[in-house]
């Protein structure tokens, strides 16, 4: 009996050439690499624009332009000659200024302000709601602290009342090693896993989606019936899968190679960005998650191609695959507001179709996962992919034998039950 090795090599070589020649493969590979290279000269321009638009530091937390106030409580030492915040004689004069567009926000300190702490705020209608406060409120609060303490506190004590703390964060590892944490380090460890999660989504949408459509078209045109005369369904599917996987890894290698050069250059052009570092363990987790995740979704694409019966259904399932792999990324806002080891995060970590991306996100959110937990999650992904490949090969063969008929759950079960 012939071994599948030669069959597999021939199928792999042909499919691999086709993958590399796909316009979408070339387009996305070049596009992302070009964007990273273009970011090098563009970053200083953006930084300069931000710096130019940033008001000079006047000792206040934020500018008070177009803010006015009236002080019926007579507790502030403001002057009508000061530019901002602008002092008005009474409530009526201030409201008129809001109405005429002279100011955007008016604050009134009522007569019982010192006892109640209540401040009235007036804005033009239609400006929306600020449930968590507004820059004007934060700036005026700083202004109030400065005015209320003027003449009572001096020097360093006054400075600390106005600006109590600059926090320096440290992280204590399991082995007792203390590591300093800066904002730039946190940003780097947050951005990189999310970026690779988005890359995995892109790869699944383009590569696996293309594989799904290719296998479906071969099945519909009956071309696959000729192919299986010289190769087993398992060899045929494995060859196609390995070709897609290899092409995808080459694509990622190009992106990572360009990124390894471009990203440090970009970070060094951002103030403080040179401190951005990524731990080796995080990089290993990201790499394994990406490779196994891409493999799993490639197998899933092949399985779907064996059971769908229309081009429209194939396109819908392509979007579903992208949704599955990207769900943890879309829920980043949720993960930022719950503990990294939340029960929902753990469920996503051990569900095979969300595990690759969720591992990246949990590491980005500061979750402390043991090597055993990471290995267990990745093992679930790998075993699921291999099992799904075995199922897909047998369903694929059943689909050929049942050409022209709809593949049902019963047919799938029979294909598995009576497989060799």
Residue, then its C-alpha position, 0 to 999 in steps of 0.5 A: x500500500x502506498x504511503x501518503x508522503x509523496x502525495x502529500x508533498x505534491x499537493x503541498x507544493x501546488x497549494x503552496x504556490x497558489x497561496x503565495x500567488x493569491x492577490x489578497x495574500x500579496x496585498x495584505x502582506x505588503x500593506x501591513x509591512x508598508x504601514x509599519x515602515x511609513x510609521x517611522x517618518x510619520x510618528x515625529x510629525x504626529x508627536x510634534x502636532x500633539x506637542x504644538x496643540x498642548x497648552x503650556x504648563x501654567x501650574x494647573x491640571x488643565x486649561x480654563x479657557x472659555x470657563x467663567x465663574x461667579x463667587x456669591x460665597x466670596x471665598x476666592x481671591x479672583x480678579x476681574x482682570x484675569x483672563x481665565x477663568x473669567x470672573x463675573x459679578x453675579x449669576x445673571x451676568x454669567x448666564x448671559x455670557x453663556x447665552x452669548x457664547x463668550x464662555x462654554x461653562x459657568x460655575x457658581x459658588x453659592x453663599x453656602x459653598x463652604x458648608x455644602x461644597x455644592x457648585x452650580x454648573x451652567x452650559x449651553x444646551x445640546x453639549x451632551x452629558x458628562x457622566x464621569x466629569x468634564x475637563x472644565x470640571x477637573x480644571x476648575x476643581x484644581x483652580x478652587x484648591x489653589x485659591x482656597x489654600x492661597x495665603x494659608x499654605x506655602x512652598x512644598x506643602x502647598x505643592x503637595x496639597x495641589x498635586x499629592x502624589x506621583x506613583x511609582x509602581x513595582x511588581x512582585x514576581x512569584x519568585x520574589x523578584x521586584x520589577x519596576x513598572x512604568x507607563x511605557x512598559x505597561x503600554x508595550x505589554x498591552x499593545x503587543x498582544x492586542x496587535x497580534x490578536x488583530x493580526x491573527x484575525x486578519x490572517x484568519x479572515x484572509x488565509x482561512x477564508x480563502x482556503x474555505x472558498x477554494x475547497x468549496x469551489x473544488x467540491x462544487x466543480x467536481x475537480x476534487x473527484x479527480x484529485x482523490x483518484x491519486x490521493x487519499x482525502x486525508x492526504x489531500x486535506x493535510x497537504x492543503x492545510x500545511x500549504x496554507x499554514x506555511x504561507x501564513x507563517x511566512x506572511x507573519x514572519x515578514x510582518x514580524x521581521x519588518x516590525x522588529x526593525x520598525x517598531x523600535x524606531x517608532x518607539x524611540x521617536x515617542x517621548x519615553x517610548x524607548x522604555x517599552x520592553x516586552x518580556x521573553x515569556x510573553x513573546x513565547x506565549x504570543x508566538x505559540x498562541x498565534x501558530x496554533x490558533x492559525x492552525x486550528x482555524x485553518x482546519x475549521x475552514x476546511x471542515x466548514x468547506x466540506x459541509x456547506x452547500x452554497x457560496x453565500x453560506x461559505x462567506x457567512x462562515x468566514x465572518x463567523x470564524x473572524x468573530x470567534x477568534x476576535x471576540x476576546x479582542x472586541x471585549x478588551x473594554x470588559x477585561x480592563x474593568x474586571x480582574x484578569x482571572x475573572x471566571x469569564x476570562x478563564x472560560x474563554x481561555x479554555x474554549x479552543x476557538x477563543x483560547x489563542x486570542x484570550x491567552x494574548x489578552x490575559x497576558x496583556x491585562x496582567x494575568x499571572x498564569x502558570x506555565x501549566x495553565x498556558x500549556x493546558x490551554x494550548x494543548x486543548x487548541x492543538x488536540x481540537x485542531x487534530x481531532x477536527x482534521x480527522x473528522x473533516x477528512x472523513x466528512x470530506x470523503x462522505x461529501x464526495x460520495x454523496x455529491x449532489x446531496x445535502x450533507x446532514x448530521x446523520x451523514x456526518x455521523x455515518x461517515x465517522x462511524x464507518x470510517x476506516 
